[in-house]
Amino acid sequence: MKKIKIGCGRITWAIQDNGQKSDFSQVLPQIAGTGYAGVEAFADDILAYEGCERELRSLVQSNGLALTAAYYKTDLCDPAAAGNEIEGALRLARCLSRSGCELIVLGTGGKESADAEFKLLLDSLNTIAREVREQYKLTATIHTHYGSMVQTREQLARLMDGTDPDFVFLVPDTGHWVRGGIHLMEAFEAYLWRITYVHYKDVDEEGRWRRLGKGMIDHAAVTRLLVDKGYTGWIIAEEEEAEAIREHGAVACARENLAHLTKLLKESSRS
């Protein structure tokens, strides 16, 4: 029987290093040492092994991890950049496929909400998602961000209504959704059939990042919903509270988040 798997986002190590992306090969054993089953990478982590994907696959596997996905930050709302962004996403997808990964995470980018720009975003996401599936057998899943073109519940609905449900899927980020005023339980219920991947982050009442379980988000309720509805994908713990990371270190924060998530899953499975 398949169960929810817990992975770790490497973003915590980038914050620890003040925005500098430490070598992926050095991050992997640290994540593995905390007990996670998988790791989500940045696009640059993967592209560094372009042409040597077997080496990357071996590196990840030798650390006892699964490569769950890579995040590609896009600017698909800009007509001058969209073409290059699509090419970049397909290049990453090729590398991911050769590395044994099955999922690419696409950011929405942009800050404005003009109709023409939003339509370009939708068209571009549809193009990328169809191409990565047909060419590389990857699933494209969309990560919305607070402060981007897609941050509110209305914008989320527009994104979902305007993309092909056979090819475009969704990765809820609990922290970004709450910061954008999205009601978690309602949105999870509405789009569960298109959710293939989940990010957990916590925030306080003022929208500041907090460690999992230290903020206001009811991840216990979200976890119960996922378990009850039969979700069997990944939950990725992403720690972005910079003060905690720099005080305690990425490894300690990641280990604490894993313990919290493991407890939530156990309690949800018993309820």
C-alpha positions as CSV (number, residue, x, y, z in Angstrom):
1,M,0.0,0.0,0.0
2,K,1.5,3.4,-1.1
3,K,2.0,6.0,1.6
4,I,2.9,9.7,1.6
5,K,6.6,10.2,1.3
6,I,8.5,13.0,3.0
7,G,11.2,15.0,1.2
8,C,13.4,18.0,1.8
9,G,13.8,21.1,-0.2
10,R,17.4,22.2,-0.7
11,I,16.4,25.9,-0.4
12,T,17.2,25.7,3.3
13,W,20.9,25.3,2.5
14,A,20.8,28.3,0.1
15,I,19.4,30.4,2.9
16,Q,22.1,29.1,5.3
17,D,24.7,30.2,2.8
18,N,23.2,33.7,2.4
19,G,21.8,33.0,-1.1
20,Q,24.8,31.2,-2.4
21,K,23.9,27.7,-3.7
22,S,26.4,25.3,-2.1
23,D,27.4,22.4,-4.2
24,F,24.5,19.9,-4.5
25,S,26.9,17.0,-3.9
26,Q,27.6,18.4,-0.5
27,V,24.0,19.1,0.4
28,L,22.8,15.5,-0.5
29,P,24.6,13.7,2.4
30,Q,23.4,16.2,4.9
31,I,19.7,15.8,3.8
32,A,20.2,12.0,3.8
33,G,21.7,12.1,7.2
34,T,18.5,13.7,8.7
35,G,16.4,10.8,7.5
36,Y,14.5,12.2,4.5
37,A,13.5,9.9,1.7
38,G,13.9,12.4,-1.1
39,V,15.3,15.8,-2.2
40,E,13.9,18.6,-4.3
41,A,16.7,20.4,-6.3
42,F,17.1,23.8,-8.0
43,A,17.3,23.8,-11.8
44,D,20.9,24.8,-11.5
45,D,21.7,21.7,-9.4
46,I,20.5,19.5,-12.3
47,L,21.9,21.5,-15.2
48,A,25.3,21.4,-13.6
49,Y,25.2,17.7,-14.6
50,E,23.9,18.2,-18.1
51,G,25.5,15.5,-20.3
52,C,26.5,13.6,-17.1
53,E,23.0,12.7,-15.8
54,R,24.1,9.2,-15.0
55,E,26.6,10.6,-12.6
56,L,23.8,12.7,-10.9
57,R,21.5,9.7,-10.7
58,S,24.3,7.6,-9.1
59,L,25.1,10.4,-6.7
60,V,21.5,10.8,-5.5
61,Q,21.0,7.0,-5.2
62,S,24.3,6.5,-3.3
63,N,23.0,8.8,-0.6
64,G,19.8,6.7,-0.3
65,L,17.6,9.5,-1.7
66,A,15.1,9.9,-4.5
67,L,15.3,13.0,-6.7
68,T,11.7,14.2,-6.3
69,A,11.7,17.2,-8.6
70,A,13.6,20.3,-9.6
71,Y,12.2,23.8,-9.3
72,Y,12.4,26.1,-12.3
73,K,11.8,29.8,-11.7
74,T,10.1,31.2,-14.8
75,D,9.2,34.6,-16.2
76,L,6.5,33.4,-18.6
77,C,4.5,36.6,-18.3
78,D,7.1,38.6,-20.2
79,P,6.6,38.4,-24.0
80,A,10.3,39.1,-24.5
81,A,11.4,36.3,-22.2
82,A,8.7,33.6,-22.6
83,G,10.3,31.8,-25.6
84,N,13.6,31.4,-23.8
85,E,11.9,30.4,-20.6
86,I,10.1,27.6,-22.5
87,E,13.3,26.4,-24.0
88,G,15.0,26.5,-20.6
89,A,12.2,24.4,-19.0
90,L,12.5,21.8,-21.8
91,R,16.2,21.7,-21.4
92,L,15.8,21.0,-17.6
93,A,13.1,18.4,-18.3
94,R,15.5,16.5,-20.6
95,C,18.1,16.5,-17.9
96,L,15.6,15.4,-15.2
97,S,14.3,12.6,-17.4
98,R,17.9,11.3,-17.9
99,S,18.4,11.6,-14.1
100,G,15.5,9.3,-13.3
101,C,13.2,12.1,-12.1
102,E,9.5,12.2,-13.1
103,L,8.4,15.8,-12.1
104,I,9.3,19.4,-12.9
105,V,8.1,22.2,-10.7
106,L,7.4,25.5,-12.5
107,G,7.1,28.9,-10.9
108,T,4.5,31.4,-12.2
109,G,6.7,34.5,-12.0
110,G,5.5,38.0,-12.9
111,K,3.9,40.7,-10.6
112,E,1.2,42.2,-12.8
113,S,-2.2,40.8,-13.7
114,A,-2.9,42.3,-17.1
115,D,-5.1,40.0,-19.2
116,A,-2.5,39.7,-22.0
117,E,0.3,38.7,-19.6
118,F,-1.9,36.2,-17.8
119,K,-3.0,34.6,-21.1
120,L,0.7,34.3,-22.1
121,L,1.4,32.6,-18.8
122,L,-1.4,30.1,-19.3
123,D,-0.4,29.4,-22.9
124,S,3.2,28.9,-22.0
125,L,2.4,26.6,-19.1
126,N,0.2,24.5,-21.4
127,T,3.0,24.3,-24.0
128,I,5.7,23.3,-21.5
129,A,3.5,20.8,-19.7
130,R,2.4,19.1,-23.0
131,E,6.0,19.0,-24.3
132,V,7.6,17.6,-21.1
133,R,5.0,14.9,-21.0
134,E,5.2,13.9,-24.7
135,Q,8.9,14.2,-25.1
136,Y,10.3,13.2,-21.7
137,K,7.3,11.5,-19.8
138,L,7.6,14.1,-17.0
139,T,4.7,15.7,-15.1
140,A,4.6,19.4,-14.9
141,T,3.3,20.9,-11.7
142,I,2.8,24.6,-11.0
143,H,4.0,26.3,-7.8
144,T,2.3,29.6,-7.2
145,H,4.0,32.3,-5.1
146,Y,2.9,35.2,-2.9
147,G,4.0,38.3,-4.7
148,S,3.7,36.8,-8.2
149,M,1.2,36.8,-11.0
150,V,-0.7,34.0,-9.2
151,Q,-1.1,34.6,-5.4
152,T,-4.8,35.0,-4.6
153,R,-7.7,32.5,-4.7
154,E,-9.2,34.2,-7.7
155,Q,-5.9,34.0,-9.6
156,L,-5.4,30.4,-8.6
157,A,-8.9,29.6,-10.0
158,R,-8.0,31.4,-13.2
159,L,-4.8,29.4,-13.5
160,M,-6.6,26.1,-13.0
161,D,-9.4,27.0,-15.3
162,G,-7.1,28.2,-18.1
163,T,-4.7,25.2,-18.1
164,D,-5.1,21.7,-19.5
165,P,-6.0,19.3,-16.6
166,D,-4.5,16.4,-18.6
167,F,-1.1,18.0,-18.5
168,V,-0.9,20.8,-16.0
169,F,-0.9,19.9,-12.3
170,L,-0.6,21.8,-9.0
171,V,1.9,21.9,-6.1
172,P,0.3,23.8,-3.2
173,D,2.8,25.6,-1.0
174,T,1.0,26.1,2.3
175,G,3.0,29.1,3.3
176,H,2.6,31.0,0.0
177,W,-1.1,30.1,-0.2
178,V,-1.7,31.5,3.3
179,R,0.3,34.6,2.6
180,G,-1.9,35.1,-0.5
181,G,-5.1,34.8,1.5
182,I,-6.0,31.4,0.2
183,H,-8.1,29.2,2.5
184,L,-6.1,26.0,2.6
185,M,-8.8,23.4,3.3
186,E,-11.1,24.8,0.6
187,A,-8.5,25.0,-2.0
188,F,-7.0,21.6,-1.3
189,E,-10.5,20.1,-1.5
190,A,-11.2,22.0,-4.8
191,Y,-8.1,20.9,-6.5
192,L,-7.0,17.7,-4.9
193,W,-7.6,15.8,-8.2
194,R,-4.8,18.0,-9.8
195,I,-2.4,17.9,-6.8
196,T,0.6,15.7,-7.5
197,Y,3.1,17.2,-5.0
198,V,2.9,19.4,-1.9
199,H,5.2,21.9,-0.2
200,Y,4.9,22.6,3.6
201,K,6.0,25.9,5.0
202,D,4.8,27.8,8.1
203,V,4.1,31.5,8.7
204,D,3.0,33.6,11.6
205,E,0.0,36.0,11.7
206,E,2.1,38.7,10.1
207,G,3.2,36.4,7.2
208,R,6.7,35.9,8.4
209,W,8.3,32.5,7.8
210,R,8.4,30.2,10.8
211,R,9.6,26.7,11.4
212,L,7.0,23.9,10.9
213,G,4.7,23.8,13.9
214,K,5.8,27.2,15.2
215,G,3.5,29.3,13.0
216,M,-0.2,29.6,12.5
217,I,-0.8,27.0,9.7
218,D,-2.9,24.0,10.7
219,H,-0.8,21.4,8.9
220,A,-2.4,18.7,11.0
221,A,-5.7,19.4,9.3
222,V,-4.1,19.5,5.8
223,T,-2.3,16.2,6.5
224,R,-5.5,14.5,7.7
225,L,-7.2,15.7,4.5
226,L,-4.4,14.3,2.3
227,V,-4.4,11.0,4.1
228,D,-8.2,10.7,4.1
229,K,-8.4,11.4,0.4
230,G,-5.8,8.8,-0.5
231,Y,-2.9,11.2,-1.5
232,T,0.3,9.1,-1.9
233,G,2.7,11.7,-3.4
234,W,5.5,13.7,-1.8
235,I,5.3,16.3,0.9
236,I,8.4,18.5,0.8
237,A,9.4,20.3,3.9
238,E,10.9,23.7,3.1
239,E,12.4,25.8,5.9
240,E,12.8,29.5,5.1
241,E,13.0,31.1,8.6
242,A,16.4,32.7,8.0
243,E,17.1,33.5,11.7
244,A,16.5,29.9,12.8
245,I,18.5,28.5,9.9
246,R,21.5,30.8,10.7
247,E,21.3,30.2,14.4
248,H,20.8,26.4,14.4
249,G,22.0,25.4,10.9
250,A,20.1,23.8,8.0
251,V,20.6,20.3,9.2
252,A,19.1,20.9,12.6
253,C,16.1,22.7,11.2
254,A,15.5,20.0,8.6
255,R,15.7,17.3,11.2
256,E,13.2,19.1,13.4
257,N,10.8,19.6,10.5
258,L,11.1,15.9,9.6
259,A,10.2,14.9,13.2
260,H,7.2,17.2,13.1
261,L,6.0,15.9,9.7
262,T,6.5,12.3,10.7
263,K,4.4,12.9,13.9
264,L,1.6,14.6,11.8
265,L,1.5,11.6,9.4
266,K,1.3,9.1,12.2
267,E,-1.5,11.0,14.0
268,S,-3.4,11.4,10.7
269,S,-3.1,7.7,9.9
270,R,-4.5,6.7,13.3
271,S,-7.5,9.2,13.2
